[in-house]
Amino acid sequence: MSTVLVVEDSITEMQILSNYLHQAGLAVVSAHSGEEAQTKLSNSTPDLIVLDVILPGQSGFELCRELKADPRTNRIPVIICSTKDTDVDKMWGNLLGADAYIPKPVDPTLFLTTIRQLIK
C-alpha cells in the first residue's frame, strides 16, 4: 500500500484530503506544520507528499524547496494543494520543484488522478 504524507494545518482540509486518499486505498500520514513533516520524514519515506502553502512557521513553498534540495527526499513527488491559486503561485511551485499544483477547494477526481500519475 502506498503512503501519502499530507501537510495541512486545517483540520477540516486534512479530513477531506485524508478521506479521498483512504477511499483510493492509500495510507495517510498527517503533519500540521513543515517542522512536523520534517520529523515524520526522518522516520519514514512516503510515496508522495501533499503540501499546503500557508502553514504555521515554515511555508509549504519553503518546505518544498528543502525537500527537492535534499538527496534523501528529492525523488518523492510533491503536490502543492492551496487556496493560493494565481499564476504566480503556480509558477513558484513549479520553480521550487513541485510535481503538481492543485487549487482548493480540491476537485476529488483531479486530485486522485494526479496522485495516481505520480505514484508509480
C-alpha positions as CSV (number, residue, x, y, z in Angstrom):
1,M,0.0,0.0,0.0
2,S,1.3,3.4,-1.0
3,T,1.6,6.1,1.7
4,V,0.9,9.8,1.3
5,L,2.2,12.4,3.8
6,V,-0.4,15.3,4.0
7,V,1.0,18.5,5.4
8,E,-2.0,20.6,6.2
9,D,-2.8,22.8,9.2
10,S,-6.6,22.9,8.7
11,I,-8.3,20.1,10.5
12,T,-11.3,20.2,8.0
13,E,-9.0,20.2,4.9
14,M,-6.9,17.4,6.5
15,Q,-10.1,15.3,6.9
16,I,-11.3,15.9,3.4
17,L,-7.9,15.1,1.8
18,S,-7.5,12.0,4.0
19,N,-10.9,10.7,3.2
20,Y,-10.2,11.0,-0.6
21,L,-6.9,9.2,-0.1
22,H,-8.3,6.4,2.1
23,Q,-11.1,5.8,-0.4
24,A,-8.4,5.4,-3.1
25,G,-6.8,2.7,-0.9
26,L,-3.8,4.8,0.2
27,A,-2.3,5.1,3.7
28,V,-2.2,8.6,5.1
29,V,0.4,10.2,7.5
30,S,-0.5,13.7,8.6
31,A,1.5,16.6,9.7
32,H,0.2,20.1,10.7
33,S,3.4,22.1,10.0
34,G,6.6,21.9,8.0
35,E,8.6,21.1,11.1
36,E,6.3,18.2,12.0
37,A,6.6,17.0,8.4
38,Q,10.4,17.0,8.6
39,T,10.3,15.0,11.8
40,K,8.0,12.4,10.2
41,L,10.2,12.2,7.1
42,S,13.2,11.4,9.3
43,N,11.4,8.3,10.5
44,S,9.9,7.1,7.2
45,T,9.7,7.8,3.5
46,P,6.2,8.3,1.9
47,D,5.5,7.6,-1.7
48,L,4.1,11.1,-2.2
49,I,3.7,14.4,-0.3
50,V,0.7,16.8,-0.4
51,L,1.6,20.3,0.9
52,D,-0.5,23.3,1.8
53,V,1.3,26.6,1.1
54,I,0.1,28.5,4.2
55,L,1.4,26.7,7.2
56,P,2.4,27.8,10.7
57,G,6.2,28.6,10.8
58,Q,7.7,27.4,7.5
59,S,5.6,27.8,4.4
60,G,4.8,24.9,2.0
61,F,6.9,26.7,-0.6
62,E,9.9,26.7,1.7
63,L,9.4,23.1,2.7
64,C,9.1,22.1,-1.0
65,R,12.4,23.8,-1.8
66,E,14.1,21.9,1.1
67,L,12.6,18.6,0.1
68,K,13.7,18.9,-3.5
69,A,17.3,20.0,-2.5
70,D,17.7,17.0,-0.1
71,P,19.1,13.8,-1.7
72,R,17.0,11.8,0.8
73,T,13.7,13.3,-0.3
74,N,14.2,14.9,-3.7
75,R,12.7,11.9,-5.6
76,I,9.4,12.0,-3.6
77,P,6.7,13.6,-5.8
78,V,5.2,16.7,-4.2
79,I,1.8,18.1,-4.9
80,I,1.1,21.6,-3.6
81,C,-2.6,22.0,-2.7
82,S,-3.5,25.5,-1.8
83,T,-6.1,28.3,-1.9
84,K,-3.3,30.4,-3.3
85,D,-4.2,29.9,-6.9
86,T,-2.7,32.7,-9.0
87,D,-0.4,32.0,-12.0
88,V,2.5,33.4,-9.9
89,D,1.8,30.9,-7.1
90,K,1.7,28.1,-9.6
91,M,5.0,29.4,-11.2
92,W,6.6,29.5,-7.7
93,G,5.5,25.9,-7.0
94,N,7.0,24.8,-10.3
95,L,10.3,26.7,-9.8
96,L,10.6,25.1,-6.3
97,G,10.2,21.6,-7.7
98,A,6.6,20.7,-7.1
99,D,5.4,18.0,-9.4
100,A,1.8,19.3,-9.4
101,Y,-0.2,22.3,-8.1
102,I,-3.9,21.7,-7.3
103,P,-6.2,24.6,-6.2
104,K,-8.5,24.4,-3.2
105,P,-11.3,23.5,-2.9
106,V,-9.9,20.3,-4.3
107,D,-11.7,18.5,-7.1
108,P,-11.5,14.9,-6.0
109,T,-11.2,13.4,-9.5
110,L,-8.3,15.7,-10.4
111,F,-6.7,15.1,-7.0
112,L,-6.8,11.3,-7.3
113,T,-5.9,11.3,-11.0
114,T,-2.8,13.4,-10.3
115,I,-1.8,11.2,-7.3
116,R,-2.1,8.0,-9.4
117,Q,0.0,9.6,-12.1
118,L,2.8,10.5,-9.7
119,I,2.8,7.3,-7.6
120,K,4.4,4.7,-9.9
